[in-house]
Amino acid sequence: MTVKDAVVDRLKTLCKEKGISPNELANISGITPSTVYSLLDQRRRDVSIITIKKLCDGLEITLGAFFSTPEFDSLEQEIV
């Protein structure tokens, strides 16, 4: 699993837990829906930490809570 995959999975899980769509997440986070859908797109590789912070603010969680999951803890090193 890549970092990007872990971020996408985490966002989808949080939306499901909160009972909101990606469009609703964008609206409560103060970013455009196209930004969220672009982030969820598998073809896009890079993810901005600022965007993740805004999404966390909308979800009313900290960055620490966002990244504190076994999926992020088990990611392989990016340095080869």
Gaussian input, Z-matrix of N, CA and C with variables (Angstrom, degrees):
# hf/3-21g

backbone

0 1
 N
 C     1     B1
 C     2     B2     1     A1
 N     3     B3     2     A2     1     D1
 C     4     B4     3     A3     2     D2
 C     5     B5     4     A4     3     D3
 N     6     B6     5     A5     4     D4
 C     7     B7     6     A6     5     D5
 C     8     B8     7     A7     6     D6
 N     9     B9     8     A8     7     D7
 C    10    B10     9     A9     8     D8
 C    11    B11    10    A10     9     D9
 N    12    B12    11    A11    10    D10
 C    13    B13    12    A12    11    D11
 C    14    B14    13    A13    12    D12
 N    15    B15    14    A14    13    D13
 C    16    B16    15    A15    14    D14
 C    17    B17    16    A16    15    D15
 N    18    B18    17    A17    16    D16
 C    19    B19    18    A18    17    D17
 C    20    B20    19    A19    18    D18
 N    21    B21    20    A20    19    D19
 C    22    B22    21    A21    20    D20
 C    23    B23    22    A22    21    D21
 N    24    B24    23    A23    22    D22
 C    25    B25    24    A24    23    D23
 C    26    B26    25    A25    24    D24
 N    27    B27    26    A26    25    D25
 C    28    B28    27    A27    26    D26
 C    29    B29    28    A28    27    D27
 N    30    B30    29    A29    28    D28
 C    31    B31    30    A30    29    D29
 C    32    B32    31    A31    30    D30
 N    33    B33    32    A32    31    D31
 C    34    B34    33    A33    32    D32
 C    35    B35    34    A34    33    D33
 N    36    B36    35    A35    34    D34
 C    37    B37    36    A36    35    D35
 C    38    B38    37    A37    36    D36
 N    39    B39    38    A38    37    D37
 C    40    B40    39    A39    38    D38
 C    41    B41    40    A40    39    D39
 N    42    B42    41    A41    40    D40
 C    43    B43    42    A42    41    D41
 C    44    B44    43    A43    42    D42
 N    45    B45    44    A44    43    D43
 C    46    B46    45    A45    44    D44
 C    47    B47    46    A46    45    D45
 N    48    B48    47    A47    46    D46
 C    49    B49    48    A48    47    D47
 C    50    B50    49    A49    48    D48
 N    51    B51    50    A50    49    D49
 C    52    B52    51    A51    50    D50
 C    53    B53    52    A52    51    D51
 N    54    B54    53    A53    52    D52
 C    55    B55    54    A54    53    D53
 C    56    B56    55    A55    54    D54
 N    57    B57    56    A56    55    D55
 C    58    B58    57    A57    56    D56
 C    59    B59    58    A58    57    D57
 N    60    B60    59    A59    58    D58
 C    61    B61    60    A60    59    D59
 C    62    B62    61    A61    60    D60
 N    63    B63    62    A62    61    D61
 C    64    B64    63    A63    62    D62
 C    65    B65    64    A64    63    D63
 N    66    B66    65    A65    64    D64
 C    67    B67    66    A66    65    D65
 C    68    B68    67    A67    66    D66
 N    69    B69    68    A68    67    D67
 C    70    B70    69    A69    68    D68
 C    71    B71    70    A70    69    D69
 N    72    B72    71    A71    70    D70
 C    73    B73    72    A72    71    D71
 C    74    B74    73    A73    72    D72
 N    75    B75    74    A74    73    D73
 C    76    B76    75    A75    74    D74
 C    77    B77    76    A76    75    D75
 N    78    B78    77    A77    76    D76
 C    79    B79    78    A78    77    D77
 C    80    B80    79    A79    78    D78
 N    81    B81    80    A80    79    D79
 C    82    B82    81    A81    80    D80
 C    83    B83    82    A82    81    D81
 N    84    B84    83    A83    82    D82
 C    85    B85    84    A84    83    D83
 C    86    B86    85    A85    84    D84
 N    87    B87    86    A86    85    D85
 C    88    B88    87    A87    86    D86
 C    89    B89    88    A88    87    D87
 N    90    B90    89    A89    88    D88
 C    91    B91    90    A90    89    D89
 C    92    B92    91    A91    90    D90
 N    93    B93    92    A92    91    D91
 C    94    B94    93    A93    92    D92
 C    95    B95    94    A94    93    D93
 N    96    B96    95    A95    94    D94
 C    97    B97    96    A96    95    D95
 C    98    B98    97    A97    96    D96
 N    99    B99    98    A98    97    D97
 C   100   B100    99    A99    98    D98
 C   101   B101   100   A100    99    D99
 N   102   B102   101   A101   100   D100
 C   103   B103   102   A102   101   D101
 C   104   B104   103   A103   102   D102
 N   105   B105   104   A104   103   D103
 C   106   B106   105   A105   104   D104
 C   107   B107   106   A106   105   D105
 N   108   B108   107   A107   106   D106
 C   109   B109   108   A108   107   D107
 C   110   B110   109   A109   108   D108
 N   111   B111   110   A110   109   D109
 C   112   B112   111   A111   110   D110
 C   113   B113   112   A112   111   D111
 N   114   B114   113   A113   112   D112
 C   115   B115   114   A114   113   D113
 C   116   B116   115   A115   114   D114
 N   117   B117   116   A116   115   D115
 C   118   B118   117   A117   116   D116
 C   119   B119   118   A118   117   D117
 N   120   B120   119   A119   118   D118
 C   121   B121   120   A120   119   D119
 C   122   B122   121   A121   120   D120
 N   123   B123   122   A122   121   D121
 C   124   B124   123   A123   122   D122
 C   125   B125   124   A124   123   D123
 N   126   B126   125   A125   124   D124
 C   127   B127   126   A126   125   D125
 C   128   B128   127   A127   126   D126
 N   129   B129   128   A128   127   D127
 C   130   B130   129   A129   128   D128
 C   131   B131   130   A130   129   D129
 N   132   B132   131   A131   130   D130
 C   133   B133   132   A132   131   D131
 C   134   B134   133   A133   132   D132
 N   135   B135   134   A134   133   D133
 C   136   B136   135   A135   134   D134
 C   137   B137   136   A136   135   D135
 N   138   B138   137   A137   136   D136
 C   139   B139   138   A138   137   D137
 C   140   B140   139   A139   138   D138
 N   141   B141   140   A140   139   D139
 C   142   B142   141   A141   140   D140
 C   143   B143   142   A142   141   D141
 N   144   B144   143   A143   142   D142
 C   145   B145   144   A144   143   D143
 C   146   B146   145   A145   144   D144
 N   147   B147   146   A146   145   D145
 C   148   B148   147   A147   146   D146
 C   149   B149   148   A148   147   D147
 N   150   B150   149   A149   148   D148
 C   151   B151   150   A150   149   D149
 C   152   B152   151   A151   150   D150
 N   153   B153   152   A152   151   D151
 C   154   B154   153   A153   152   D152
 C   155   B155   154   A154   153   D153
 N   156   B156   155   A155   154   D154
 C   157   B157   156   A156   155   D155
 C   158   B158   157   A157   156   D156
 N   159   B159   158   A158   157   D157
 C   160   B160   159   A159   158   D158
 C   161   B161   160   A160   159   D159
 N   162   B162   161   A161   160   D160
 C   163   B163   162   A162   161   D161
 C   164   B164   163   A163   162   D162
 N   165   B165   164   A164   163   D163
 C   166   B166   165   A165   164   D164
 C   167   B167   166   A166   165   D165
 N   168   B168   167   A167   166   D166
 C   169   B169   168   A168   167   D167
 C   170   B170   169   A169   168   D168
 N   171   B171   170   A170   169   D169
 C   172   B172   171   A171   170   D170
 C   173   B173   172   A172   171   D171
 N   174   B174   173   A173   172   D172
 C   175   B175   174   A174   173   D173
 C   176   B176   175   A175   174   D174
 N   177   B177   176   A176   175   D175
 C   178   B178   177   A177   176   D176
 C   179   B179   178   A178   177   D177
 N   180   B180   179   A179   178   D178
 C   181   B181   180   A180   179   D179
 C   182   B182   181   A181   180   D180
 N   183   B183   182   A182   181   D181
 C   184   B184   183   A183   182   D182
 C   185   B185   184   A184   183   D183
 N   186   B186   185   A185   184   D184
 C   187   B187   186   A186   185   D185
 C   188   B188   187   A187   186   D186
 N   189   B189   188   A188   187   D187
 C   190   B190   189   A189   188   D188
 C   191   B191   190   A190   189   D189
 N   192   B192   191   A191   190   D190
 C   193   B193   192   A192   191   D191
 C   194   B194   193   A193   192   D192
 N   195   B195   194   A194   193   D193
 C   196   B196   195   A195   194   D194
 C   197   B197   196   A196   195   D195
 N   198   B198   197   A197   196   D196
 C   199   B199   198   A198   197   D197
 C   200   B200   199   A199   198   D198
 N   201   B201   200   A200   199   D199
 C   202   B202   201   A201   200   D200
 C   203   B203   202   A202   201   D201
 N   204   B204   203   A203   202   D202
 C   205   B205   204   A204   203   D203
 C   206   B206   205   A205   204   D204
 N   207   B207   206   A206   205   D205
 C   208   B208   207   A207   206   D206
 C   209   B209   208   A208   207   D207
 N   210   B210   209   A209   208   D208
 C   211   B211   210   A210   209   D209
 C   212   B212   211   A211   210   D210
 N   213   B213   212   A212   211   D211
 C   214   B214   213   A213   212   D212
 C   215   B215   214   A214   213   D213
 N   216   B216   215   A215   214   D214
 C   217   B217   216   A216   215   D215
 C   218   B218   217   A217   216   D216
 N   219   B219   218   A218   217   D217
 C   220   B220   219   A219   218   D218
 C   221   B221   220   A220   219   D219
 N   222   B222   221   A221   220   D220
 C   223   B223   222   A222   221   D221
 C   224   B224   223   A223   222   D222
 N   225   B225   224   A224   223   D223
 C   226   B226   225   A225   224   D224
 C   227   B227   226   A226   225   D225
 N   228   B228   227   A227   226   D226
 C   229   B229   228   A228   227   D227
 C   230   B230   229   A229   228   D228
 N   231   B231   230   A230   229   D229
 C   232   B232   231   A231   230   D230
 C   233   B233   232   A232   231   D231
 N   234   B234   233   A233   232   D232
 C   235   B235   234   A234   233   D233
 C   236   B236   235   A235   234   D234
 N   237   B237   236   A236   235   D235
 C   238   B238   237   A237   236   D236
 C   239   B239   238   A238   237   D237

   B1=1.4546
   B2=1.5289
   B3=1.3186
   B4=1.4618
   B5=1.5250
   B6=1.3185
   B7=1.4689
   B8=1.5209
   B9=1.3274
   B10=1.4694
   B11=1.5215
   B12=1.3335
   B13=1.4654
   B14=1.5257
   B15=1.3242
   B16=1.4654
   B17=1.5300
   B18=1.3370
   B19=1.4723
   B20=1.5290
   B21=1.3288
   B22=1.4646
   B23=1.5242
   B24=1.3308
   B25=1.4669
   B26=1.5275
   B27=1.3245
   B28=1.4698
   B29=1.5303
   B30=1.3347
   B31=1.4665
   B32=1.5276
   B33=1.3110
   B34=1.4714
   B35=1.5244
   B36=1.3270
   B37=1.4637
   B38=1.5249
   B39=1.3263
   B40=1.4677
   B41=1.5276
   B42=1.3140
   B43=1.4690
   B44=1.5244
   B45=1.3286
   B46=1.4618
   B47=1.5253
   B48=1.3449
   B49=1.4698
   B50=1.5230
   B51=1.3306
   B52=1.4725
   B53=1.5214
   B54=1.3394
   B55=1.4644
   B56=1.5199
   B57=1.3473
   B58=1.4607
   B59=1.5336
   B60=1.3021
   B61=1.4586
   B62=1.5290
   B63=1.3323
   B64=1.4645
   B65=1.5323
   B66=1.3147
   B67=1.4659
   B68=1.5304
   B69=1.3227
   B70=1.4646
   B71=1.5269
   B72=1.3395
   B73=1.4603
   B74=1.5266
   B75=1.3151
   B76=1.4692
   B77=1.5203
   B78=1.3092
   B79=1.4697
   B80=1.5273
   B81=1.3236
   B82=1.4693
   B83=1.5267
   B84=1.3383
   B85=1.4647
   B86=1.5213
   B87=1.3188
   B88=1.4544
   B89=1.5184
   B90=1.3242
   B91=1.4600
   B92=1.5235
   B93=1.3072
   B94=1.4655
   B95=1.5328
   B96=1.3266
   B97=1.4638
   B98=1.5357
   B99=1.3286
   B100=1.4674
   B101=1.5279
   B102=1.3270
   B103=1.4688
   B104=1.5230
   B105=1.3262
   B106=1.4680
   B107=1.5229
   B108=1.3233
   B109=1.4584
   B110=1.5329
   B111=1.3147
   B112=1.4592
   B113=1.5201
   B114=1.3298
   B115=1.4551
   B116=1.5296
   B117=1.3209
   B118=1.4620
   B119=1.5232
   B120=1.3198
   B121=1.4604
   B122=1.5303
   B123=1.3099
   B124=1.4661
   B125=1.5256
   B126=1.3253
   B127=1.4646
   B128=1.5240
   B129=1.3281
   B130=1.4621
   B131=1.5205
   B132=1.2996
   B133=1.4611
   B134=1.5222
   B135=1.3133
   B136=1.4621
   B137=1.5242
   B138=1.3244
   B139=1.4545
   B140=1.5233
   B141=1.3059
   B142=1.4562
   B143=1.5270
   B144=1.3205
   B145=1.4619
   B146=1.5243
   B147=1.3253
   B148=1.4750
   B149=1.5233
   B150=1.3313
   B151=1.4647
   B152=1.5213
   B153=1.3226
   B154=1.4663
   B155=1.5210
   B156=1.3249
   B157=1.4698
   B158=1.5200
   B159=1.3322
   B160=1.4719
   B161=1.5226
   B162=1.3285
   B163=1.4603
   B164=1.5229
   B165=1.3177
   B166=1.4732
   B167=1.5211
   B168=1.3249
   B169=1.4655
   B170=1.5270
   B171=1.3236
   B172=1.4641
   B173=1.5180
   B174=1.3209
   B175=1.4637
   B176=1.5263
   B177=1.3289
   B178=1.4607
   B179=1.5224
   B180=1.3528
   B181=1.4562
   B182=1.5276
   B183=1.3172
   B184=1.4560
   B185=1.5298
   B186=1.3233
   B187=1.4633
   B188=1.5245
   B189=1.3242
   B190=1.4594
   B191=1.5147
   B192=1.3286
   B193=1.4671
   B194=1.5249
   B195=1.3300
   B196=1.4601
   B197=1.5274
   B198=1.3222
   B199=1.4605
   B200=1.5269
   B201=1.3190
   B202=1.4599
   B203=1.5249
   B204=1.3301
   B205=1.4652
   B206=1.5287
   B207=1.3133
   B208=1.4746
   B209=1.5314
   B210=1.3338
   B211=1.4690
   B212=1.5219
   B213=1.3216
   B214=1.4711
   B215=1.5339
   B216=1.3126
   B217=1.4651
   B218=1.5170
   B219=1.3178
   B220=1.4614
   B221=1.5325
   B222=1.3256
   B223=1.4647
   B224=1.5213
   B225=1.3165
   B226=1.4661
   B227=1.5150
   B228=1.3382
   B229=1.4623
   B230=1.5120
   B231=1.3245
   B232=1.4553
   B233=1.5313
   B234=1.3244
   B235=1.4651
   B236=1.5256
   B237=1.3096
   B238=1.4740
   B239=1.5056
   A1=108.45
   A2=115.53
   A3=120.73
   A4=110.00
   A5=115.83
   A6=120.84
   A7=109.39
   A8=116.46
   A9=120.89
   A10=110.80
   A11=117.23
   A12=120.96
   A13=110.91
   A14=116.75
   A15=121.15
   A16=110.78
   A17=117.34
   A18=121.34
   A19=109.65
   A20=116.93
   A21=121.11
   A22=110.15
   A23=116.81
   A24=120.04
   A25=111.41
   A26=116.21
   A27=120.54
   A28=110.58
   A29=116.53
   A30=119.44
   A31=111.43
   A32=116.49
   A33=119.96
   A34=110.72
   A35=116.51
   A36=120.82
   A37=110.95
   A38=116.50
   A39=120.09
   A40=111.48
   A41=117.51
   A42=120.09
   A43=110.36
   A44=115.77
   A45=119.94
   A46=110.83
   A47=116.44
   A48=120.85
   A49=111.74
   A50=116.84
   A51=121.40
   A52=112.19
   A53=116.98
   A54=121.49
   A55=112.77
   A56=115.86
   A57=119.50
   A58=110.33
   A59=114.82
   A60=121.18
   A61=109.21
   A62=117.11
   A63=119.03
   A64=112.29
   A65=116.98
   A66=121.17
   A67=110.44
   A68=117.41
   A69=121.26
   A70=110.78
   A71=116.63
   A72=120.35
   A73=110.34
   A74=116.47
   A75=120.41
   A76=110.29
   A77=116.57
   A78=120.76
   A79=112.29
   A80=118.05
   A81=119.45
   A82=111.82
   A83=116.11
   A84=120.93
   A85=112.91
   A86=116.30
   A87=119.88
   A88=114.06
   A89=116.76
   A90=120.40
   A91=108.75
   A92=116.03
   A93=118.64
   A94=110.15
   A95=115.83
   A96=119.07
   A97=112.08
   A98=116.87
   A99=118.75
   A100=111.25
   A101=117.31
   A102=120.51
   A103=110.51
   A104=116.55
   A105=120.22
   A106=110.36
   A107=117.01
   A108=119.56
   A109=111.12
   A110=117.27
   A111=120.69
   A112=110.16
   A113=116.83
   A114=121.22
   A115=110.98
   A116=116.81
   A117=121.22
   A118=112.52
   A119=117.75
   A120=122.88
   A121=109.92
   A122=116.58
   A123=121.57
   A124=112.77
   A125=117.55
   A126=120.05
   A127=112.69
   A128=116.93
   A129=120.18
   A130=108.86
   A131=116.44
   A132=120.37
   A133=113.24
   A134=117.46
   A135=120.82
   A136=112.00
   A137=113.79
   A138=121.24
   A139=107.74
   A140=117.30
   A141=122.02
   A142=110.62
   A143=116.55
   A144=120.72
   A145=110.53
   A146=117.09
   A147=120.18
   A148=109.67
   A149=116.71
   A150=120.34
   A151=110.03
   A152=116.98
   A153=119.68
   A154=110.71
   A155=117.88
   A156=121.39
   A157=110.84
   A158=117.25
   A159=120.27
   A160=110.74
   A161=116.95
   A162=120.29
   A163=110.69
   A164=116.49
   A165=120.11
   A166=110.70
   A167=117.36
   A168=120.64
   A169=109.99
   A170=116.58
   A171=120.75
   A172=112.35
   A173=116.26
   A174=121.16
   A175=112.27
   A176=115.92
   A177=123.01
   A178=112.12
   A179=114.42
   A180=120.37
   A181=107.97
   A182=115.95
   A183=120.32
   A184=109.77
   A185=115.20
   A186=119.20
   A187=109.91
   A188=116.25
   A189=119.94
   A190=112.18
   A191=116.32
   A192=120.45
   A193=110.86
   A194=116.87
   A195=120.67
   A196=110.57
   A197=115.90
   A198=120.55
   A199=114.11
   A200=118.10
   A201=121.33
   A202=111.05
   A203=115.06
   A204=121.26
   A205=108.17
   A206=116.71
   A207=119.59
   A208=112.80
   A209=117.47
   A210=120.18
   A211=111.29
   A212=116.95
   A213=119.96
   A214=110.28
   A215=117.37
   A216=120.32
   A217=112.60
   A218=117.58
   A219=120.63
   A220=113.70
   A221=117.74
   A222=119.96
   A223=110.83
   A224=114.87
   A225=119.51
   A226=109.99
   A227=115.31
   A228=120.38
   A229=109.95
   A230=115.31
   A231=121.73
   A232=111.53
   A233=116.37
   A234=120.94
   A235=108.60
   A236=115.55
   A237=119.43
   A238=111.31
   D1=137.35
   D2=177.75
   D3=-90.90
   D4=166.66
   D5=175.53
   D6=-58.02
   D7=-44.97
   D8=-179.89
   D9=-58.59
   D10=-45.42
   D11=178.79
   D12=-60.44
   D13=-41.17
   D14=-179.90
   D15=-64.65
   D16=-40.29
   D17=178.82
   D18=-64.58
   D19=-46.39
   D20=-179.24
   D21=-62.14
   D22=-46.35
   D23=179.07
   D24=-60.35
   D25=-41.63
   D26=-179.01
   D27=-64.52
   D28=-44.04
   D29=178.99
   D30=-63.12
   D31=-42.75
   D32=179.17
   D33=-62.92
   D34=-41.59
   D35=178.82
   D36=-63.26
   D37=-45.68
   D38=-179.34
   D39=-64.71
   D40=-39.61
   D41=177.11
   D42=-62.50
   D43=-43.33
   D44=179.42
   D45=-62.66
   D46=-44.68
   D47=179.51
   D48=-61.25
   D49=-37.57
   D50=-178.00
   D51=-87.12
   D52=-8.57
   D53=179.66
   D54=69.48
   D55=36.58
   D56=179.95
   D57=-124.78
   D58=157.17
   D59=177.48
   D60=-89.92
   D61=164.35
   D62=174.53
   D63=-57.52
   D64=-34.72
   D65=178.10
   D66=-64.01
   D67=-44.14
   D68=177.58
   D69=-64.75
   D70=-39.11
   D71=177.57
   D72=-59.97
   D73=-43.46
   D74=178.32
   D75=-59.39
   D76=-47.47
   D77=-177.18
   D78=-62.25
   D79=-43.23
   D80=-178.75
   D81=-75.79
   D82=-16.82
   D83=-179.18
   D84=-94.77
   D85=-7.74
   D86=178.87
   D87=75.68
   D88=25.64
   D89=175.17
   D90=-123.62
   D91=165.56
   D92=-176.48
   D93=-76.53
   D94=147.66
   D95=175.76
   D96=-57.63
   D97=-34.29
   D98=179.93
   D99=-63.32
   D100=-32.04
   D101=177.20
   D102=-65.00
   D103=-44.06
   D104=179.64
   D105=-65.52
   D106=-46.68
   D107=-179.12
   D108=-65.24
   D109=-34.11
   D110=175.96
   D111=-65.42
   D112=-41.54
   D113=178.45
   D114=-62.69
   D115=-37.10
   D116=-179.16
   D117=-76.71
   D118=-13.32
   D119=-178.77
   D120=-69.36
   D121=125.44
   D122=-177.89
   D123=-63.92
   D124=-24.73
   D125=-178.51
   D126=-75.20
   D127=-22.81
   D128=178.91
   D129=-83.48
   D130=126.50
   D131=-174.07
   D132=-92.04
   D133=-47.00
   D134=-173.50
   D135=-85.60
   D136=144.88
   D137=178.56
   D138=-128.97
   D139=130.48
   D140=-179.58
   D141=-81.25
   D142=131.17
   D143=177.41
   D144=-66.00
   D145=-29.16
   D146=177.04
   D147=-65.22
   D148=-41.01
   D149=177.54
   D150=-64.53
   D151=-43.47
   D152=178.07
   D153=-61.42
   D154=-39.98
   D155=178.09
   D156=-61.52
   D157=-43.44
   D158=178.69
   D159=-63.67
   D160=-39.86
   D161=177.74
   D162=-65.40
   D163=-40.37
   D164=176.39
   D165=-62.13
   D166=-41.31
   D167=177.37
   D168=-59.48
   D169=-43.58
   D170=178.23
   D171=-64.14
   D172=-34.79
   D173=179.09
   D174=-83.75
   D175=-5.98
   D176=-178.98
   D177=60.62
   D178=44.80
   D179=174.11
   D180=-132.01
   D181=162.48
   D182=178.35
   D183=-86.95
   D184=163.80
   D185=173.08
   D186=-60.42
   D187=-38.15
   D188=178.08
   D189=-58.84
   D190=-44.13
   D191=178.58
   D192=-65.82
   D193=-36.81
   D194=179.43
   D195=-61.66
   D196=-46.87
   D197=-174.66
   D198=-88.02
   D199=-5.03
   D200=-177.29
   D201=-87.99
   D202=71.95
   D203=177.96
   D204=-139.29
   D205=157.51
   D206=178.95
   D207=-59.52
   D208=-31.75
   D209=-179.77
   D210=-60.70
   D211=-42.99
   D212=179.82
   D213=-73.74
   D214=-35.79
   D215=179.86
   D216=-66.44
   D217=-26.87
   D218=-174.98
   D219=-99.20
   D220=5.98
   D221=178.41
   D222=-64.50
   D223=142.39
   D224=177.00
   D225=-76.59
   D226=159.24
   D227=178.89
   D228=-63.04
   D229=143.55
   D230=177.46
   D231=-85.01
   D232=-20.16
   D233=-179.17
   D234=-82.96
   D235=125.76
   D236=179.23
   D237=-120.12

